[in-house]
Amino acid sequence: MHFLHQNWKDKADIEDFRQEIYVQLLKAAETGLPERTKPFVFATARNFLVNRVRHEQIVPIDAVADMDSFPLASDEPGPDRNVIARETLRRLHLALDRLPPRAREAVVLRRIEGLSRREIARRMGITERTAADHIAHGMRVLAHVLFSETFKEGA
């Protein structure tokens, strides 16, 4: 629910969205249970919101009388998106600073530089299993810091 509250503008829709996401999760569970439930739930919720945004942006062709008067979408993000992106980047930077040094290095190499676990292990001088452990620990800490309601810059 916190994720939905953080990522959807109309708070009146959130209860309905939760139910629709539960339905999607139950349908997915009929074919098999995911290994890692929490990331699966968040991915399902994120995909639901993305599909909802896409659906809301569809304009019926007959609703626009003159196609030349139809405003074309700009490739440039609006000022509100820039502010949100900067704030998210700032929070991510603060969260990365809270990671233990080895976990931070592994997460940056994996998620920002896009290296494989093998390349990370070689670069850090550790085993692939240890690299995977550092990445997993770092991602858990990041998720906790970024998505906990008690996130405070000074804490």
N, C-alpha and C positions, 0 to 999 in steps of 0.2 A: 504494500500500500504506500509505503514511503517513496518507493521508486515511482509509482504512478503519480503521486502528489508532486514530486519534483519535476516530472517530465510532461505533464499535461496541463494546459491552461485552464480548461473549464472543469472546476472541481466537482460540479454536479454529475459529470459523466463517470467519475472514478469508480463508484460502487458497481455500476453496470459493466464497466470494463473488467473489473475483478472477476465477475461472474463469467463473462465471455472468455477470459483467459483460463479460468478453471475448467471450462468446457473443453477448450483446446488441449489443456494438459491431460484431462481424462481421456480424450480421444487418442492422444499420443501414447498414453500408458497402456492402451489396449494392444498396441503393437510391441511394447516392451518398455521396461523401466530404464531411465538413463543412469549411467554410472555416477554422475555428479548431479544431484537434484537441483541444488540452489542455482548454479549457473544456467541450467536448463530452464528453470522457471523465469529467471531474469531475461534470458534470450527470447523466450516465448513472449514475455510482456513487451520487450523492446520491439520485436517484430510486429506484434499486434498494434503498437502505437505508430510504427512506421506505416503500416498498411492503412491505418485510420487517417493519418495525415494525407497520404496519397489519395484516399477516397474523398476526403473533404476538398481537395484541390481540383477535382474533376468538375469541369463546367460543361453542361450540355451544349452542343453546337447550336441548337436552335435558341438558346438563351442569349446569344450574341447576334444582334441584327447585322451589324457591320463589322466584319473581321478586322478591318483596318483600325477600328477604334478599340480593339481588344488589347489591353496592356500586356506586352511580352515580358516574360520573366527575365530578370537580369541575372547574369552570372555572378555579379557582385553581391555578397551578403549585405543585408541591411545593417544599420547602426546597432539595432538591438542584438542581432546575431553576433556582431563583433564584440559587444560588451559581454555577452554570455560566454563566447569563446575565450576571451581574455580571462574572465573570472574562473572558468573551468581550468584553463592552463595554469593559473596562479595556484588554485587549490591542488592540482596535480603536482606541481613543483613542491609545494609545502608537504604534501603526502610523501613524495619521493624522499624528501629530506628526513622523514621519520623512519625510513627503513634502515636496517643494519647495512653497513657498507657492502658486504658481499651480496646480499639479497638485492640491494639497489643496483649494483653493477650488473648482476644477472638479468634483472628485469629490463634495464635500459638496453642491454645487448639484445635481448629477445624481442621486446615489444617496440622499441624505438628504432634500433638498427636492423632488426629483422634477421638476426643470426639464428642458425639452428642450435639445438642443444649440444651437438658435437662440436661446433665451432666455438660456442661459449665455453665448454669444458676445456678445449684446447687453449683458448685465450686466457682463461683464468687459472689454468694449471690444476684442474680438478677432474673428477670423473663425471661422466654424463649424468649419472644418478644424482650426484651431489648438485650439479647444475640444475637439474629438474627440481630438486628439493628447494634450492634457493629461489628459483622462479616461483614455485607454488607458494612458498612462505611469503615472498614479497607481494604477490598478487592478493593473497588473503589479507595482509596488512593494509595494502592500498584500498581494497574494497571496504574494509572496516573503517578506515579513516575517511574515505571519500563519501561513504553512504551512511555513516552513523549520524544520528540527529544531533549528537553532542559535539560535532566537529567544531573546534575553535582554533584559530590561528596560534594563539599563545599557549594552548594546552599541550 
